[in-house]
Structure formats: structure tokens, C-alpha cells
């Protein structure tokens, strides 16, 4: 195999799993080599593997191990001028094209892997690396044991939850650690769905949950504030219900010195009318009216069913015949659909429970988050259908989240070397 056909990551993989011929190992200079400890893979700056141990002839050396495609890469990367590399005891390369000196002008002990990696590992690696399929391993995955596939799905499901807590941490810090306000903003984001998430967050930040709680006994006022702040509420209207909202908002805007958002932040194009922001804002108002302290309910709820039931909300009766203030619809109560509820629970409720468990070192909250995902049905989107067509199905939302993460962060970037499914395929004869 030509050096241009492989990557340094592949050599890291080979070294980490020690999947090369170790009989009669010797350095480039002819010293007998025995690997006593491969070292700990370092994913940050510095040598590739820390705390390795080798035996050269009769001398045992402990230190770090550096890996390159070609030995000359040591000089290209200027390691000779970096003290972090002074304790490198072994240079592992695929191709030896240049002698490299280290401390006191001595050669760095170098192990060349060029003729030591089994051909089937090369071939399987190239098959995955060069694949142009949506799922690079789809022709091989049926042969991978279920325990490996399911283990990777579980791993990526947790990765996905942790990835979502990064955005939640941003919100949490912006509220100076206010749990209730953070959850309120997070819920708002996901009521907006992907298209209007940022607009919904801006809406929630423009009027705090504390202010809305002052009107917790009057749904009309809560809806008037949110609709008014969105900028979507018209200045006049023939419908009596809307007239009440206009009047209420005018009074409350002056009372609290509120500043409505710009109308142009909202997106309606290429959306199902049932998901229009007008409908979602009304549904969100009903949620806020329904429960005084959503975060306390999240922590105190004794069952997953209670949390799911929390999002059983619908828009006001005006919206039974409208999708927009000036567009009528066939009569239909605008209830938050089951798929939308699941999406909000997966992205907001589960994320908040897990994030709280991380921040407060509360293991039960994290376990509750996982349990909640397991109680929800699997998502059914393009990615899940792709997996299903390749005989990989998901029985619940935990697994569907894992499959989405696996596809987006591993398959789409051909990160087969970091995937246990890919690892199994590469090693297979």
C-alpha cells in the first residue's frame, strides 16, 4: 500500500489495537524491540501516546510514543524544537524516509510498520475510507454482531445527549445559573422547532418566565404578552378574541416597558401550517399557564407519563379556524402533535434532566433522562429509515438518537476508525 493511501489516524488505530506482526520486532537501527506497554492515546497537543514502555535489547525505557506516516514528518511538524517531545522513546512510522535526531544528536528509535500490517486490514480500511455510500459500512454491517452494533448505538446516544448540553450550558450561563429560566428558554427553543428555534429563544428572553408567572391566573394575558412580544400580533382585528389580546398587550407593554421583536425574524415558508409560529406561540402560552414552575415539576415528577402529559397542550380556540391572524383554516383544534411532543421531550426535557445531573452530580437525574428516552417511541425520519433499510432498527428514542448521532458524526465524516462497528469490520478476515 502506498503511503498516500493511508492516514495517520489509521496508524493510530493499528498501534492502539496492536494489530500488526510483532514477531522479531526490531528498530530501524537493528535493536531488538519488545513492546511492554503501548501507552495511553492522547487526543490533545503533544505526543500521540503517553506513558508507554518498551524494551530495547536489554534496556527498558518508559516514556511517550509518536506516530507519523513518514519519519520526516517529525521535522515537518517541528517536533525537534518542542520540549514536549523530548521524552519520546519510540517513533512509529509507516515509511522511513529520513534519519531523525533527538537529544544529544542521537537517533530516535524508529519502528517501521510498512511490511507488518496484515493485508486484510489494509483492504477493509480502504473499503470504508473510499466508500461513497450514505453509510460506508452498509454492505458489511449485517455481519457485525448485535452486541457490537448495539454497544456503539448506546455510546453515540450518550454522546448526543452530552452534545446538546453544550447549548444548554450557554443558556444556563446567560441566566446566571437560574434553572427555571434556563428551562423556560430551552423549552421555547424547541417549541420553535429547527426553523424558528432562534426566534423562539429571542421571544423567551424578551419576556421572562417570572413576568409571565405574575399573570399565571389569566391565560389571555399570557398569550397577549407572548403574541405581542413576537411582533406577530396585528394593531387591529375584527375578531373579538384578538381585540382582547391587542388591548391587553397595549396595557402590559406600557406597564412593563416591553419592546416587541421584529416581525421578519419569523419563518413561515415551506412549513406545515400546524407548525406555524402563531400556533406554536399559543401552545407555548398554554404550557406556561398550565404549570407555574415547570422546572420544579421536572424534578419532582414521579413518572415519565407525567412529563409526557405535561406537553399535552393545544392552541386557543381562535386558532381552531386560523393558522395566521388573517388566514382562516378548516375547523381543527390545533393540538401539539405526538411527534412534536416527543421532539420537545427528547431535546429539552431529557437534555435538562441530564444537564442537571451533570452539574449537581446527581446520578439519578441522568438515569431518569435515559429512562425517559427509553420510554418514548423511536423517531421516524430519513436517517432512521436509512438504517432500517440496512437491517439496523431502533426500538425506542434512545436508540434512534444514537443512530442519528452515529450517522451525523461518524458515517458522514467516514470516522470508521473511531467506530466500534468500523473497527470490527476492519479487523475481520
N, C-alpha and C positions, 0 to 999 in steps of 0.2 A: 504494500500500500504506500502511495506517495504521501509525503508529509503534508501536502496541501489538502489532502482528503480528510484529515482529522483535525480535531480541535484540542486545545489544552484541557478543556473540560473532560474530553474523552480520556486523556491520560490521567486526570484526577480520579476519574471513575475506575480506571484499571488499577491504579495504585491503591485507592481506598478499599476496593474489594480484593486486592491482591490476585487478580485473575490473569496471571502471566506465568510463564515457566520459570520456576525458582530453583531448578536443578543446576548445580555447578555455577551458581551466580558469581560474577566477578566484576570489578570495576573496569573502566577503560584502560587503566594502568596495570591490570592483571592481578590486583589484590583480591583474595578470596573474600566474598561478601555474604554475610548472613543477616537477614532482617529479623531483629528481635522484637521491634515494636514499630508499626507503620506510622504512628503519630496521630494527632487529632486534626481533622480537616479544618483549616482556617478560611472563613469566608470574608474576612476583612483584609485590610492592608497588612503586608508583611509576608513571611514565608508561607507556603501553601499548607504545610503540615507541621504542627508544633509537637514538641516532646517525643520525637522519635528516638529509636535506639537501634544501632547496628553494630555488627562485629566485623572489623576489617582485619583479616589474618587472625592474630591472637589478641587484638586490642578492641575493647568495647568503647563505643562512642555514643554519647547522648546529646541530642540537640534537635535542630529543625531540618526539614527536608523541603527542597524547592523543585518544582516540576516545570519543564519547558518543552516545547516541540523540538527546538534545536538548542544546542548548548550555547550558541552565540547570542541567544535571546537574553542571557544573563547580562551581557554588555549593552544590548539594545535597551534594556529596562533600567540600566544604570545601577544595578544592584551592587557593583563594586564600590560605589560611593555611599552606600546606605548602610549604616551600622546595624540596622535590623537584621541584615543578612550575614553578619559576622559569625553567627553560631550555626550556620548551615553545615551539616555533617555529610549530606549526600545530595548530589544534583542528579535528578532523574530526567532523562531526555529520550525522545523517540529517535532523534537523529543527532549524531555527534559531528559537528562541522567546524569546531574551533576549540582549542585548549583555553580554559578559563582559570585564571589565578585568583587566589584569595589571600588571606593574611600571610605576610612574610614571603610572598611570591610563590606559595605552594599551590599545586593543582588542587582543585576541588574534586574529591572522589566522585566519579560520574558513573551512573548505571545507564546503559543504553538498552531500550526496550524494543528496538526495531524488529528483531527476529524472535521475540519472546512472547508476543501476544497471539493467542490462537486465531486461526483464520476465520472460524465461525463467529467469533466476537466482532472482528472487523466487518464481516459481511452483514451481520444483523444490525450493527451500528449504522452502516451506510444505508441499509434499507430504510431505517427510521429517519435518519438525518435527511435523506433526499426525497422523502415522501411528500407528495403534493396533496394527499388526501386530507379531508377535514379532520379526521382522527388518524394520525400517522400509523398507528398500530392496528387499524381495524381488520386487516387481513390475518392478524396473528392473535388478537385478543381472545378469541374463542378457546385457544389452547392454554390460556393462563389460568391457574387455579383460582377458584372463587375467593379463597381466603386472602389472596394477594390483591385481587381487584377490590374486594370489599374493604380491605385494610387501607388501601390508597384513597378510596372514596371517603372513608371516615376521616382520614388525615386532612384531606382537602376541604371537607365540610367545616372542620375546626378552623382551618386557615381562613376560610371565607368569613366566618363569624368574627375572627380577630381582625381581619382586614376592615370590616365595617366599623369596628370600634375606633378605628383611627379617625374617621369623620366625626364620630360621636365625641371623641376626646376634644376635637376642635370646638364643638358646640359647648361642651362642658366647661372648657376653659373660658370661653367667651361669656358665660353666665356667672363667672367667679365661683364655680362649683355648686351651683344651685341645681339640685337633682330634679325637682319638679319642673322648673323652667326648661331644663335641658330636654326632658322627656316630652314636654309640650311642643317644643320646636322640632324635635325629631319626628314626632307623630305628624306634625304639619307637613314636613318634607315628603313623607310617604303618602299622605293624602293627595299630594300634588302629582304622584306617580313620577316617572322618569322625566316627562316633558315639562311639567310645571313645578318640579321639586324646589328649584332655587326661588321661584316666585312665592311659593307657599312658605318657605323659610323666611323670606323678607316680610311676608304678611304677619307671621307669628312674632317676629322681632319688632314689628311696628306697633303691636299692642300686646302687652304681657299677659300671661295667664292670671297674674294677680289682679290686674284690672278687670279681666273678664269675670273673675270669681266674685267681684263686687255686685255683679248682675246675675248671679247664679240662679236666682228665682224667676228670671224673665228671659225665656228663650228668644223672644222677639228682639230684645235689646242686644243680646249676644250676637245674633245673626245680623242685626243692623250695623253693629260695630265692625264685624269682620267683612261684610259686604261693602260697607262704606270705605273701610281702610284699603280694600283691594283696588278701589278705583272703578270697579265694575258697576256700582250702584248708580243708576241714572239720576239726574237732577229733578225729573218729574216723571209721572207714570199714571196711567188711568186705573190700574188695579189698586184696590183699597189696601191690600196687604203690603204692597210695595210702597204705597204712600206712607204707611206707618213706619216702615224701615227708613224712608227718606227723612221723615220728621224726627224720628228717634236719633238717627245718626247726626243730623244737624245740631241737635241739642248736646249730644255726648261729645261730638267733635269739639265744640266750643268749650265744654266743661273740662275736658282733659287735654285741650290744645293738641289734638291729633292731626297728623299730616298724612293724607291718603297717598297710596302708591300710584305710580304712573300706569295707565291703562295698557300701555304697549308691552308690559312685561309678561302678559298672559298669552298663552298659545292655545288656539282652538283648531288650527288647520290639521287635517289628516288624523283627527281623533274621533273615537266613537262618542257620540253626544252624551251618553251616560257618564262619560269621564270628563266632561267639560268642567272647567274650574268653578263655574257658577254652581253646579250641582255638588261638587266636592266641598266647596266652602260651606254650603248649607249643611251637608252631612257632618262636617267637622264641628260646626256650631252645635249640632245636636249632641255630639260626643262630649264636648266641653260642658254643655248644660246637663247632660245625663249624670256625670260624676264630678264632684267638687275637686277631689285630689287624685288625679289619675296615677301619679307615681306611687302614692301610698297604697292604692288599690293593687297596683302591680306587685308590690312587695307582700301585701297581706293576703292576696287571693290564695285560696287553698286548693284550687283545681284549675287545670288547663281549660276546662269547659267555661269557667267564669271569665277567663281572659278572652276567649274566643267570642263569648256572648257580649262582652264589652263593646265590640265593634259592630254589633247588630243595630245599625242606625240607618235612618233614611232622611231625605231632604224634606223641607217644609212642603205643605200641601200646594203652595203656589207652583212648585216645580213639578207637580203631577201632570201639569199641562204645558210646561215650558222646559226648554233647555237653556234658553237665554232670555233676558228681560223682554226682548222684542221679537222672540221667535217661539211660537206655540208648537206643541207636540201632541201626538196622540196621548190620551189619558193613560198614565202609567206611574204608579208610585215609584219614586227614584230611591230605591233601597241600595245600600252599599252591597255589591255582589260578593259572593263567596270567594271568588278568585282575588278580588281587591282586598277583602279582609285578610286572606291568607298572606298576600304580599305585604301588607302593613304589619302583620304579626311577625312574619319572618324577618323583615328588615328593621322594624322599630322596636317591637316588644322583646323579641329574642335578643337583639343587639343590646338593648338597655339592661336586661337581666344579666347578660354575660359581662357587660362592661362594669356593672355594679359589683358583681362577684370578683372581678379582677381588681378594681380599685379598693374594695373593702376587704379583700382576702376572704371572701365568703363563698366557700366551695359549693354550698347548697344552691346558691343563686345560679351559678354556672351549670350545675347539674339540671336545674329547673329549665334553663334555656334549652339545653339539649333535649330534655324530655318533651318540651313544648314543640320543638321541631319534629320529633318522632311521632307526635300525636296528630300532625297535620298531613293531609294527603300530598302526594308528590305533585310538584309543578308539572305543567304540560306545555312546554314551549319548544322552539326549534331545536335547541341543544339537547333537551331530553329526548326528543323524537329521534335525533341522530344517534344517540347512544342506544336507544331501544332497537333501531334498525340493525345495530351491530350486536344484538343479543345481550346488552347491558341495560337492565331496567332498574328503576328506583321504586321502592315501596312506600316511601314517606318523604317529607320535605327535607329531612336531614340528608338523605341520600341524593335527592335532586339538587340540593345546594352544593353537595360535594362534587357532583358530576358537572355542574356549571363551572365551579372553580377549576376542576381538572381540565376542562376544555379550554377555558379562557387563559389560564396561567401556565399550563403545561403544553397541551396539544397545539394551541395556536402559535406557540413560540418554539415548537419542537424540543421542549425540555425533557426529552425521554430519559436522559441520563439522571435526572433528579426525580424520576417517577419510578416507583417500585414495579409497576406493570412493565414499563420500558426496560428496566433492569433485568427482569425475568426473561423477557424476550431476547435481549442482547446476549445473555449467558446461555440461552437454550441451544442445544445442538440441532 
